[in-house]
Amino acid sequence: MSTLKLLVVAVGKARGGPEARLVQDYAGRLRWPLEVREVEERRPLPSADRTAREGRLLLDAVPAGAHVVALDGGGRTLSSEAFAAHLGRVRDGGARSVAFLIGGADGHDAAVLERADLTLSLGAMTWPHMLVRPMLAEQLYRAQSILDGHPYHRG
């Protein structure tokens, strides 16, 4: 059983606050190392150009050979158990890292969705981008707990 390196690449700067503290809290509980990288396009660009540029910044941050999960409202919804099983298969299949990509306000560029090994939705509701990070971090901790048979998850 190898250790996965987890990377969250997100458009926009968290600038501290309770959301960032929650991510740090869950990252501290994880046995798998979790890194958050933030990318930002500051130039005033038309929406389509901004989305394309953000997509390039996200993809440029993905380590070679990483399993890529794009968080997108149009993606698959998975139960916590199914998400844990997916990560278990990725880990057991020999992947060394998983990169979770969180797009900007206008979503992901088509190139990001094409590169993704999994396009994942956190549900039908719309969530602020800064809340997606701690929600994902909690689900990563929950997935690890499920795979470990730990009682944190009582589904």
Secondary structure, 3 states (H helix, E strand, C coil): CCCCEEEEEEECCCCCHHHHHHHHHHHHHCCCCEEEEEECCCCCCCHHHHHHHHHHHHHHCCCCCCEEEEEEEEEEECCHHHHHHHHHHHHHCCCCEEEEEECECCECCHHHHHHCCEEEECCCCCCCHHHHHHHHHHHHHHHHHHHHCCCCCCC
